[in-house]
Amino acid sequence: MDERLYNKTIKCPVCGNSFDATKIKAKTAKVVSRDSDFCVYYEDINPIFYDVYVCEFCGYASLADKFDDISERDRAILRDQLAPKWTKRSFAGERTADSAIEAFKLALYNLQIRKAKDSELSKVCIRIAWLYRLKNDPRENDFLKFALRCYSEAYQREDLTSDKLDETTCMYMIAELNRRLGNIAEAARWFSRIMSSPEARKNAVILEKAREQYQLVKDASKEHGSA
């Protein structure tokens, strides 16, 4: 295994068994660039590949920072609906883009079984899209669409003050994913909403990115109009 990786023993909150999860040593991943939807490119080893823990015994999978954040109700649901169908398999060790996608799809399946909030689904869907992007795989767009739907539902139905996904960032993702999917008019509408939002002024980074992307949308609209 790559010397920049190491295994950590994790106790599964669903089945109670312990398994090895592979992590990246601190400060070993070097950022090269970032896309406008926050997809990060690294010089060599990619930390995103290891963002999901998968219990080899019962199939419980989740983003690492949410792995222990599961209710007793959801544990019971997974024990009943997931574990009986699971064939023991370890996800420890070095991951490729393909094995990372498989781990993220398991995390997405877990969330769907649990009927999780759209804000949680969006985080997994957008990362699957990024992983497909790294492979230049057209399935990226499928997961951009899934992510857009989840961000839109989260904006309409959830209180976005209690998690890392704040309202302004959610609006930005709705705007930017519409832009990437070619929905230019809708993207312009959402970028404009951000720039006129008093709440957005509290997030200078997102506000500036919205202005930059809005200009791209305006340019794209002019080109389309003159075509």
C-alpha positions as CSV (number, residue, x, y, z in Angstrom):
1,M,0.0,0.0,0.0
2,D,1.1,3.6,-0.7
3,E,3.2,4.9,2.2
4,R,0.9,8.0,2.3
5,L,-2.0,5.8,3.2
6,Y,-2.7,4.0,6.5
7,N,-5.4,1.8,7.9
8,K,-7.5,2.7,10.9
9,T,-9.8,0.3,12.8
10,I,-13.4,1.5,12.8
11,K,-16.3,0.1,14.8
12,C,-19.5,-0.1,12.8
13,P,-22.4,1.6,14.6
14,V,-24.9,-0.7,12.8
15,C,-23.5,-4.2,13.3
16,G,-20.9,-3.6,16.0
17,N,-18.1,-5.3,14.2
18,S,-14.7,-3.6,13.7
19,F,-13.1,-3.3,10.3
20,D,-10.2,-1.5,8.6
21,A,-10.7,1.8,6.8
22,T,-8.0,3.4,4.7
23,K,-7.1,7.0,5.3
24,I,-4.6,9.5,3.9
25,K,-1.9,10.9,6.1
26,A,-2.2,14.6,6.9
27,K,-0.7,17.1,4.4
28,T,0.2,14.5,1.8
29,A,-2.4,15.5,-0.8
30,K,-1.4,18.6,-2.9
31,V,-4.1,20.6,-4.5
32,V,-3.6,21.6,-8.1
33,S,-6.8,23.3,-9.0
34,R,-10.5,23.6,-8.3
35,D,-13.5,23.7,-10.6
36,S,-16.4,26.2,-10.2
37,D,-18.5,23.5,-8.5
38,F,-15.8,22.8,-5.9
39,C,-14.4,19.7,-7.5
40,V,-10.7,19.6,-6.4
41,Y,-7.8,18.2,-8.5
42,Y,-4.8,16.8,-6.7
43,E,-1.2,16.4,-7.9
44,D,-1.2,12.7,-7.3
45,I,-3.1,10.9,-4.5
46,N,-6.8,11.9,-4.3
47,P,-8.3,12.1,-0.8
48,I,-11.9,12.0,-2.2
49,F,-11.3,8.3,-3.1
50,Y,-11.3,7.6,0.7
51,D,-14.1,9.8,1.8
52,V,-16.5,6.9,2.3
53,Y,-16.2,4.2,5.0
54,V,-17.8,0.8,4.1
55,C,-18.3,-1.8,6.8
56,E,-17.2,-5.1,5.3
57,F,-19.6,-7.1,7.5
58,C,-23.0,-5.5,7.0
59,G,-22.5,-3.1,4.1
60,Y,-23.2,0.1,6.0
61,A,-21.5,2.9,4.1
62,S,-21.3,6.6,4.8
63,L,-19.2,9.7,4.4
64,A,-16.4,9.3,7.0
65,D,-17.4,12.5,8.9
66,K,-21.0,11.2,9.2
67,F,-20.2,7.5,9.8
68,D,-21.2,7.5,13.5
69,D,-24.0,9.9,13.0
70,I,-26.9,7.4,12.7
71,S,-30.1,7.0,14.7
72,E,-31.2,3.8,16.2
73,R,-34.2,3.9,13.8
74,D,-31.8,3.9,10.8
75,R,-29.6,1.3,12.3
76,A,-32.6,-1.0,12.6
77,I,-33.6,-0.3,9.0
78,L,-30.2,-1.1,7.7
79,R,-30.0,-4.3,9.8
80,D,-33.3,-5.4,8.3
81,Q,-33.0,-4.2,4.7
82,L,-29.3,-4.1,3.9
83,A,-27.3,-6.5,6.0
84,P,-29.2,-9.7,4.9
85,K,-28.4,-9.0,1.3
86,W,-24.7,-8.0,1.8
87,T,-21.8,-10.3,0.8
88,K,-18.8,-9.7,3.0
89,R,-16.3,-7.5,1.2
90,S,-13.5,-5.2,2.4
91,F,-12.9,-1.7,0.9
92,A,-9.6,-1.2,2.7
93,G,-6.5,-0.5,0.8
94,E,-5.7,1.6,-2.2
95,R,-8.7,2.7,-4.3
96,T,-9.1,3.5,-7.9
97,A,-11.6,5.9,-9.3
98,D,-13.9,2.9,-10.0
99,S,-13.7,1.4,-6.5
100,A,-14.2,4.9,-5.1
101,I,-17.4,5.3,-7.2
102,E,-18.6,1.9,-6.0
103,A,-18.1,3.0,-2.4
104,F,-19.9,6.3,-2.9
105,K,-22.8,4.5,-4.7
106,L,-23.1,2.2,-1.6
107,A,-23.2,5.3,0.6
108,L,-25.9,6.7,-1.7
109,Y,-27.9,3.4,-1.5
110,N,-27.6,3.5,2.3
111,L,-29.0,7.0,2.4
112,Q,-31.9,6.1,0.1
113,I,-32.8,3.1,2.3
114,R,-32.7,5.5,5.3
115,K,-34.8,8.1,3.5
116,A,-32.2,10.7,4.3
117,K,-32.5,14.4,3.7
118,D,-31.9,15.8,0.3
119,S,-29.0,17.8,1.6
120,E,-27.2,14.6,2.6
121,L,-28.0,12.9,-0.8
122,S,-26.6,16.0,-2.6
123,K,-23.2,15.7,-1.0
124,V,-22.8,12.1,-2.2
125,C,-24.3,12.7,-5.7
126,I,-22.0,15.6,-6.5
127,R,-18.9,13.7,-5.4
128,I,-19.9,10.8,-7.7
129,A,-20.2,13.3,-10.5
130,W,-16.7,14.6,-9.7
131,L,-15.3,11.1,-9.8
132,Y,-16.8,10.4,-13.2
133,R,-15.4,13.8,-14.3
134,L,-11.9,12.5,-13.4
135,K,-12.5,9.6,-15.7
136,N,-14.0,11.8,-18.5
137,D,-17.1,9.6,-18.2
138,P,-20.3,11.0,-19.6
139,R,-22.2,9.5,-16.6
140,E,-21.0,12.7,-14.8
141,N,-24.0,14.5,-16.2
142,D,-26.4,11.9,-14.8
143,F,-25.1,12.6,-11.3
144,L,-25.0,16.4,-11.8
145,K,-28.7,16.1,-12.6
146,F,-29.3,14.0,-9.4
147,A,-27.3,16.5,-7.3
148,L,-29.2,19.4,-8.8
149,R,-32.5,17.8,-7.9
150,C,-31.3,17.2,-4.4
151,Y,-30.0,20.7,-3.9
152,S,-33.2,22.1,-5.2
153,E,-35.3,20.0,-2.9
154,A,-33.1,20.8,0.1
155,Y,-33.4,24.6,-0.7
156,Q,-37.2,24.3,-0.8
157,R,-37.8,22.0,2.2
158,E,-34.9,22.1,4.7
159,D,-33.6,24.3,7.3
160,L,-30.1,25.0,6.0
161,T,-28.8,26.8,9.1
162,S,-27.9,23.6,11.0
163,D,-25.3,21.9,8.8
164,K,-22.3,22.7,6.6
165,L,-24.6,23.4,3.6
166,D,-25.8,26.9,4.2
167,E,-28.5,28.6,2.1
168,T,-26.1,30.7,0.0
169,T,-23.9,27.8,-0.9
170,C,-27.0,25.7,-1.8
171,M,-28.2,28.5,-4.1
172,Y,-24.8,28.7,-5.7
173,M,-24.8,25.0,-6.4
174,I,-28.2,25.1,-7.9
175,A,-27.1,28.0,-10.2
176,E,-23.8,26.4,-11.2
177,L,-25.2,22.9,-11.8
178,N,-27.8,24.5,-14.0
179,R,-25.1,26.3,-15.9
180,R,-23.0,23.1,-16.4
181,L,-26.1,21.3,-17.6
182,G,-26.9,23.9,-20.2
183,N,-29.9,25.5,-18.4
184,I,-28.6,29.0,-19.0
185,A,-31.7,31.0,-18.2
186,E,-32.3,29.1,-14.9
187,A,-28.6,29.5,-14.0
188,A,-28.8,33.3,-14.6
189,R,-31.9,33.5,-12.5
190,W,-30.2,31.8,-9.5
191,F,-26.9,33.7,-9.8
192,S,-29.0,36.9,-9.9
193,R,-30.8,35.8,-6.7
194,I,-27.5,35.3,-4.9
195,M,-26.2,38.7,-5.9
196,S,-29.4,40.4,-4.6
197,S,-29.6,38.4,-1.4
198,P,-28.7,40.1,1.9
199,E,-27.8,36.7,3.3
200,A,-25.2,36.2,0.5
201,R,-23.2,39.2,1.7
202,K,-22.1,37.2,4.7
203,N,-20.3,34.8,2.4
204,A,-17.9,36.9,0.4
205,V,-16.3,33.9,-1.4
206,I,-19.5,32.5,-2.7
207,L,-20.8,36.0,-3.7
208,E,-17.6,36.6,-5.7
209,K,-17.9,33.2,-7.4
210,A,-21.5,33.9,-8.2
211,R,-20.5,37.2,-9.9
212,E,-17.9,35.4,-12.0
213,Q,-20.2,32.7,-13.1
214,Y,-23.0,35.1,-13.8
215,Q,-20.7,36.8,-16.3
216,L,-20.0,33.5,-18.0
217,V,-23.8,32.9,-18.2
218,K,-24.3,36.4,-19.7
219,D,-21.6,35.7,-22.3
220,A,-23.1,32.3,-23.1
221,S,-26.5,33.9,-23.6
222,K,-25.1,36.5,-26.0
223,E,-23.3,33.8,-28.0
224,H,-26.5,31.8,-28.1
225,G,-28.5,34.8,-29.2
226,S,-26.2,35.6,-32.0
227,A,-25.9,32.1,-33.3
